[in-house]
């Protein structure tokens, strides 16, 4: 049986969580404590053509790495990653020769369509004296023949290791072991075989354990990070996996320094930038698509998991492997823009609202403070109340408007029971069971993509079309950067605190445009006044 090795990739793959801004003290502390853990290798960050910032694990030249690793451990190998496909990568032939200081090795990653460039970069670095890992991004997207061909090309270069990479976290155990079998049969026996996991389907630990339990004759290397730190669903947890190796393979990894890294350097990052299992990333892993699509769509806070699944399941093949924000936005808009001829519903609402005062009831906390005032207005015979994406048992309105399926899901079953309002929905609400009026989403959506389906703005846009000259608004308090809990009840809660300033500015700008056509009166405190 060959030797089992572990590589910590916290500073590199974990950097997707915090934009690699760990802070200099944390970078040094993580380097020192990983060395104390007896882990064989560490990945210190990315090689990228950026201005050097000692607080970030991104490195534009060898000098900054030589300084960082001046007191490196003799018992651990130090790697950085070079992404052939990244526009931020400098020409690798400009990198100096390996002189024994700083980096010991460089890991070269490339997508399948860049394999020629990847092999060329790997050869250049091997000639410069570095230990080189050749990482086949999204290895499960290679056919068996393509993977074998890639391995044979790697054999000619004699790299330190080649790596099976589960980029989308979609490799189930049988697929992973099949790739290991191909690699073991075709890779020269003196070249190490590595595995880099992502944990969308919670397969990282099982695959890693299965890998070592094969007891291959060759040396193997497994990537992991502290507390599984990594983008989205994260990576293999190094503290869990090293403990398994200690118990089953007589390894002598020290677990406490790994726990100290989480406690001393990462706990605040974890609180503010969650990584780990989530349904959107489970869906992207199941469908074998780039996880950034799931992340982007989930952050819209408008789609149910069913809708997210439908979008990703039916996305064009050319989008699947390469994430592009514009493509993600197109997928979202195409899904939302379900056309409906709403002329009859609009005419009905025009007649219902004619000569009426309109009160829009949003779910901000201020409605609790102004409850008596709001009740008094709603009780007036000439007032029509419209609740926006929520419904209050204390402040009953005649109408309920929703453009957000995630929010309406919590109300749908109550319509006709505890909610006796007439329901106005937009045409993107495919899953809704109860609806009295359906408006064409595209007609009332907001041009600004960040607030495209803001309920208050959509209804005001509707009221302008209906010829209404004045609208009252309660509970549109605005978003708070420091406090995500701005809603009147927990059921309504959605966290927009990270984008609060931008959303507030965008909403205010739209309201200013609308004021040219309709008088807007806030009857509760609002930052939009």
C-alpha positions in Angstrom: 0.0 0.0 0.0 1.3 3.5 -0.9 1.5 6.4 1.5 -1.6 8.5 2.3 -1.1 12.2 2.2 -3.4 15.1 3.1 -3.3 18.6 1.6 -5.0 21.5 3.4 -6.7 24.0 1.0 -8.3 26.4 3.5 -6.3 29.4 2.3 -7.0 28.8 -1.3 -10.4 27.1 -1.8 -11.7 28.6 1.5 -10.9 32.0 0.0 -14.0 31.8 -2.2 -16.0 32.5 1.0 -14.3 35.7 2.1 -12.7 36.9 -1.2 -9.4 35.5 0.2 -9.3 38.3 2.7 -8.3 36.3 5.8 -6.0 39.0 7.2 -2.2 38.6 7.5 -2.3 37.3 11.1 -4.8 34.7 10.2 -2.8 33.6 7.1 0.4 33.2 9.2 -1.6 31.5 12.0 -3.2 29.0 9.6 0.2 28.2 8.0 1.8 27.6 11.4 -1.1 25.5 12.8 -1.4 23.4 9.7 2.3 22.6 10.1 1.7 21.6 13.7 -1.0 19.2 12.6 1.5 17.1 10.7 -0.5 17.4 7.5 1.8 16.7 4.6 0.9 19.6 2.2 -0.7 23.0 2.3 -2.1 25.2 -0.5 -1.3 28.8 0.4 -3.5 30.5 -2.2 -3.8 31.5 -5.8 -1.1 32.8 -8.2 -2.9 35.8 -9.7 -1.9 39.0 -11.5 -3.3 41.4 -8.8 -1.8 44.0 -6.6 -0.2 42.3 -3.6 -2.2 42.7 -0.4 -0.6 40.9 2.6 -4.1 40.3 4.0 -5.3 38.2 1.1 -4.1 34.8 0.0 -3.5 35.9 -3.6 0.0 36.2 -4.9 1.3 38.0 -8.0 5.0 37.0 -7.7 7.5 34.7 -6.0 9.0 37.5 -3.8 5.8 37.9 -1.7 5.6 34.1 -1.2 9.3 33.9 -0.3 8.7 36.5 2.4 5.5 34.7 3.7 7.1 31.3 3.8 10.5 32.4 5.1 10.2 30.2 8.1 8.3 27.3 6.5 8.3 23.9 8.0 10.7 21.4 6.5 8.1 18.6 7.1 5.4 20.1 4.8 5.2 20.9 1.1 3.9 24.3 0.1 1.8 24.7 -3.0 0.0 27.5 -4.8 -2.7 27.2 -7.5 -2.4 28.5 -11.1 -5.7 28.6 -13.0 -5.0 28.4 -16.8 -8.5 29.6 -17.6 -8.5 32.7 -15.4 -8.1 36.1 -17.0 -6.2 37.1 -13.8 -3.4 34.6 -14.4 -0.1 36.0 -15.6 2.0 34.1 -18.3 3.4 31.3 -16.2 6.8 31.3 -18.1 7.4 34.6 -16.3 7.5 32.8 -12.9 11.0 32.4 -11.5 12.7 29.0 -11.1 12.2 27.0 -8.0 15.2 27.7 -5.7 14.1 25.9 -2.6 12.7 29.0 -1.0 9.0 29.7 -0.7 6.9 27.4 -2.8 7.7 23.7 -3.4 5.0 23.1 -6.0 2.3 24.6 -8.1 -1.1 23.0 -8.9 -2.3 23.7 -12.4 -6.0 23.6 -13.0 -7.8 23.8 -16.4 -11.2 23.1 -17.9 -11.4 20.3 -20.5 -11.4 22.7 -23.4 -8.1 24.2 -22.1 -6.2 20.9 -21.7 -3.6 21.9 -24.2 -2.8 25.1 -22.4 -2.9 23.2 -19.1 -0.3 20.7 -20.2 1.9 23.4 -21.6 1.8 25.3 -18.3 2.5 22.1 -16.4 5.5 21.4 -18.5 6.8 24.9 -18.1 6.6 24.7 -14.3 8.2 21.2 -14.2 11.1 22.6 -16.3 11.4 25.4 -13.7 11.9 22.8 -11.0 8.5 22.8 -9.2 6.5 19.9 -8.0 3.4 20.1 -10.3 -0.1 18.8 -9.7 -2.2 18.5 -12.9 -5.8 19.0 -11.8 -8.5 17.9 -14.3 -11.4 20.3 -13.5 -14.8 18.6 -13.6 -13.2 15.2 -14.2 -16.6 13.6 -14.5 -17.3 15.6 -17.6 -14.5 13.8 -19.4 -15.4 10.6 -21.3 -13.3 7.6 -20.3 -11.3 8.0 -23.5 -10.7 11.7 -22.9 -9.5 11.1 -19.4 -7.2 8.2 -20.4 -5.7 10.5 -23.1 -5.2 13.2 -20.5 -3.5 10.8 -18.2 -1.2 9.6 -20.9 -0.2 13.1 -21.7 0.5 13.7 -18.1 2.6 10.6 -17.9 5.0 12.1 -20.4 5.5 15.1 -18.2 6.1 13.2 -15.0 4.2 15.5 -12.6 4.2 15.1 -8.9 0.5 14.1 -9.0 -2.7 14.3 -11.1 -6.0 15.2 -9.4 -9.6 14.0 -9.9 -11.6 17.1 -9.3 -15.3 17.1 -8.3 -15.8 20.7 -9.3 -19.6 20.7 -8.9 -19.8 18.3 -6.0 -21.8 15.9 -8.1 -19.7 12.8 -8.1 -21.5 10.0 -6.4 -19.4 7.1 -5.1 -19.7 4.8 -8.0 -18.7 7.5 -10.5 -15.7 8.6 -8.4 -14.4 5.0 -7.9 -14.8 4.4 -11.7 -12.5 7.5 -12.3 -10.0 6.2 -9.7 -9.9 2.9 -11.4 -9.2 4.5 -14.8 -6.5 6.6 -13.3 -4.8 3.8 -11.3 -4.7 1.6 -14.4 -3.3 4.2 -16.7 -1.2 6.5 -14.6 2.5 5.7 -14.2 3.1 3.9 -10.9 5.5 6.6 -9.6 3.0 9.4 -10.0 0.7 10.2 -7.1 -3.1 10.2 -7.5 -5.1 13.0 -5.8 -8.7 13.8 -5.1 -10.3 17.3 -4.6 -13.9 17.2 -3.4 -16.8 19.6 -3.1 -19.6 18.7 -0.8 -22.9 19.6 -2.6 -24.2 16.0 -2.3 -22.4 15.3 1.0 -20.2 12.8 -0.9 -16.8 14.2 0.0 -16.2 12.2 3.2 -17.6 8.9 1.7 -15.5 9.3 -1.4 -12.3 10.1 0.5 -12.8 7.1 2.8 -13.5 4.8 -0.2 -10.3 6.1 -1.8 -8.0 5.2 1.0 -9.8 1.9 1.6 -8.8 0.8 -1.9 -5.3 0.5 -0.5 -3.7 1.3 -3.8 0.0 0.5 -4.3 0.6 4.1 -5.3 0.8 7.2 -3.0 -2.4 9.2 -2.8 -3.2 12.7 -1.8 -6.6 14.0 -0.5 -7.5 17.7 -0.3 -9.5 19.0 2.7 -10.1 22.3 4.5 -10.7 23.3 8.1 -14.4 22.9 8.9 -14.9 22.2 5.2 -14.4 25.9 4.4 -15.2 26.5 0.7 -17.6 28.1 -1.6 -21.2 27.1 -1.3 -21.5 23.6 0.2 -17.8 23.6 1.1 -15.2 20.9 1.0 -14.1 17.8 2.8 -13.6 18.6 6.5 -9.9 18.1 7.3 -10.6 17.6 11.1 -13.0 14.8 10.4 -10.9 13.0 7.8 -7.6 13.2 9.6 -9.3 11.8 12.7 -10.5 8.9 10.6 -7.0 8.3 9.3 -5.6 8.4 12.8 -8.1 5.7 13.9 -7.8 3.4 10.9 -4.4 3.9 9.3 -2.1 4.6 12.2 -1.5 8.2 11.1 -0.4 10.8 13.6 -2.2 14.0 12.7 -2.8 16.5 15.5 -6.4 17.5 15.5 -6.2 20.3 18.1 -4.3 22.8 15.9 -7.0 22.3 13.3 -9.8 23.1 15.8 -7.8 26.2 16.9 -7.8 27.5 13.4 -11.6 27.5 13.3 -11.9 29.0 16.8 -9.2 31.7 16.4 -9.5 32.7 12.7 -12.6 31.5 11.0 -15.6 31.6 13.4 -16.6 35.2 12.5 -16.2 34.5 8.8 -18.5 31.5 9.2 -21.1 33.5 11.0 -21.2 36.2 8.3 -20.6 34.0 5.2 -22.2 30.6 5.7 -20.8 27.6 3.9 -22.2 24.1 4.0 -25.1 21.9 2.9 -28.0 23.7 1.3 -30.9 22.7 -0.9 -29.9 24.9 -3.9 -26.4 23.4 -3.9 -27.9 19.9 -3.5 -30.0 20.7 -6.6 -27.0 21.9 -8.6 -25.0 18.8 -7.6 -27.8 16.5 -8.5 -28.2 18.1 -11.9 -24.4 18.4 -12.4 -24.4 22.1 -13.2 -22.1 24.9 -12.1 -23.0 25.7 -8.4 -22.8 29.4 -9.0 -26.0 29.3 -10.9 -27.8 27.8 -7.9 -26.2 30.4 -5.6 -27.2 33.3 -7.9 -30.7 32.2 -8.3 -31.2 31.3 -4.6 -30.0 34.8 -3.6 -33.0 36.3 -5.6 -35.2 35.1 -2.7 -38.1 34.7 -5.0 -37.9 31.1 -6.3 -39.1 28.0 -4.5 -36.8 25.0 -4.6 -39.1 23.4 -7.2 -38.7 26.5 -9.5 -35.0 26.5 -9.0 -34.9 22.8 -10.0 -36.9 23.5 -13.1 -34.6 26.3 -14.2 -31.4 24.3 -13.7 -32.9 21.1 -15.2 -33.8 22.9 -18.4 -30.9 25.2 -18.8 -29.1 25.1 -22.2 -26.2 22.6 -22.3 -23.7 25.3 -23.2 -24.4 27.1 -19.9 -23.9 24.0 -17.7 -20.2 24.0 -17.0 -19.2 27.6 -17.4 -20.9 30.1 -15.1 -21.7 33.5 -16.5 -23.8 36.0 -14.5 -25.5 37.3 -17.6 -26.6 33.8 -18.5 -27.9 33.3 -15.0 -29.9 36.5 -15.2 -31.3 35.4 -18.6 -32.4 32.1 -17.1 -34.1 33.9 -14.3 -35.9 36.4 -16.5 -36.9 33.8 -19.0 -38.5 31.8 -16.2 -40.2 34.8 -14.6 -41.5 36.3 -17.8 -44.5 34.0 -18.4 -46.8 36.0 -20.7 -50.5 36.3 -19.9 -53.1 38.4 -21.5 -54.3 40.2 -18.4 -56.5 42.8 -20.1 -59.8 41.5 -18.5 -58.3 41.3 -15.0 -56.9 44.9 -15.3 -60.3 46.2 -16.5 -62.0 44.4 -13.5 -59.5 46.0 -11.0 -59.8 49.4 -12.7 -63.6 49.3 -12.0 -63.1 47.9 -8.4 -60.6 50.7 -7.5 -62.4 53.6 -9.2 -63.0 56.5 -6.9 -61.3 54.6 -4.0 -58.4 55.5 -1.8 -55.7 52.8 -1.9 -53.6 51.7 1.1 -50.7 49.4 0.5 -49.7 47.3 3.5 -46.1 46.2 3.6 -44.7 43.9 6.3 -42.3 46.3 8.0 -42.2 46.5 11.8 -43.7 49.9 11.8 -47.2 48.5 11.2 -47.1 47.3 14.8 -46.5 50.8 16.1 -49.2 52.4 13.9 -51.8 49.6 14.2 -54.6 51.8 15.4 -54.0 54.4 12.7 -53.9 51.7 10.0 -57.1 50.0 11.3 -58.9 53.3 11.2 -58.0 54.0 7.6 -58.9 50.4 6.5 -62.3 50.7 8.1 -63.2 53.7 5.9 -65.7 52.7 3.2 -63.8 54.5 0.5 -60.4 52.8 1.2 -59.2 49.6 -0.6 -56.4 47.8 1.3 -53.8 45.6 -0.5 -51.4 43.5 1.5 -48.0 42.9 -0.1 -46.5 39.4 0.0 -47.9 38.8 3.5 -51.2 39.0 5.4 -51.9 40.3 8.9 -54.7 38.8 10.9 -54.9 42.1 12.8 -54.9 44.3 9.8 -57.2 42.6 7.3 -57.2 43.9 3.7 -59.6 43.3 0.9 -56.8 42.2 -1.5 -53.5 40.3 -1.3 -50.8 40.9 -3.9 -47.8 38.7 -4.4 -45.0 38.4 -7.0 -42.8 36.2 -4.9 -43.6 32.4 -4.8 -41.4 31.7 -1.8 -43.4 34.2 0.2 -46.8 33.3 -1.2 -46.2 29.6 -0.5 -46.7 30.4 3.2 -50.0 32.0 2.5 -51.5 29.9 -0.3 -53.1 27.2 1.9 -54.7 29.9 4.1 -56.5 31.6 1.3 -60.3 30.9 1.6 -59.7 29.8 5.2 -58.1 32.4 7.5 -57.4 34.7 4.6 -60.6 36.0 2.9 -58.9 38.5 0.6 -59.0 38.5 -3.2 -55.6 37.3 -4.5 -53.7 39.3 -7.2 -50.7 37.4 -8.5 -48.1 37.9 -11.3 -47.8 35.4 -14.1 -44.5 33.9 -12.8 -46.4 32.3 -9.9 -46.8 28.9 -11.5 -47.3 26.9 -8.4 -50.0 29.0 -6.8 -53.3 27.2 -6.1 -55.4 30.3 -5.3 -55.6 33.3 -7.6 -58.4 35.7 -8.5 -56.4 38.0 -10.8 -53.2 37.2 -12.7 -51.1 40.1 -14.1 -48.5 39.7 -16.8 -45.2 39.8 -14.9 -43.2 41.5 -17.6 -45.7 44.4 -17.8 -45.3 45.3 -14.1 -41.7 44.2 -13.4 -39.1 46.9 -12.5 -36.4 47.6 -15.0 -33.7 47.6 -12.2 -32.8 43.8 -12.0 -32.0 44.1 -8.2 -35.6 45.0 -7.4 -37.3 43.5 -10.5 -40.2 42.0 -8.5 -40.5 44.4 -5.6 -44.2 44.1 -4.6 -44.8 47.7 -3.6 -43.3 49.1 -6.8 -45.1 46.6 -9.0 -48.5 47.5 -7.4 -47.8 51.3 -7.7 -47.0 50.7 -11.4 -50.3 48.9 -11.7 -52.2 51.7 -9.9 -50.6 54.3 -12.3 -51.9 52.2 -15.2 -55.4 52.1 -13.6 -55.4 55.9 -13.4 -55.2 56.1 -9.6 -53.9 59.5 -8.5 -52.9 58.8 -4.9 -51.6 55.9 -2.9 -51.0 55.5 0.9 -48.3 53.1 2.1 -47.7 51.6 5.5 -45.0 49.3 6.6 -42.5 50.1 3.8 -39.8 50.8 6.4 -36.7 50.1 4.3 -33.9 47.6 4.8 -31.2 47.8 7.5 -27.6 46.9 6.9 -27.0 46.0 10.6 -30.3 44.2 11.3 -31.9 41.7 8.9 -35.0 41.4 11.1 -37.0 44.3 9.7 -40.3 42.5 9.3 -43.3 42.5 11.5 -43.4 38.7 11.9 -40.9 35.9 11.6 -42.8 34.1 8.9 -42.2 36.9 6.5 -38.5 37.2 7.2 -36.0 37.4 4.4 -32.4 38.7 4.9 -31.5 41.5 2.6 -29.1 43.2 5.1 -26.0 42.6 2.9 -27.6 44.5 0.0 -29.7 46.9 2.1 -28.0 50.1 1.0 -28.2 49.2 -2.7 -31.9 48.1 -2.5 -32.9 51.2 -0.5 -31.3 53.5 -3.1 -32.8 51.6 -6.0 -36.3 51.6 -4.5 -36.1 55.3 -3.6 -35.0 56.1 -7.2 -38.0 54.2 -8.6 -40.4 55.9 -6.2 -39.1 59.3 -7.3 -39.9 58.4 -10.9 -43.4 57.3 -9.9 -44.1 60.5 -8.1 -44.4 62.2 -11.4 -47.6 60.2 -12.0 -49.0 59.5 -8.6 -49.1 61.1 -5.2 -47.4 58.8 -2.6 -48.1 59.2 1.1 -46.3 57.2 3.8 -48.4 56.8 6.9 -45.7 55.0 8.9 -42.1 55.9 9.2 -40.0 55.1 6.1 -36.6 55.8 4.8 -38.2 56.4 1.4 -40.2 59.5 2.5 
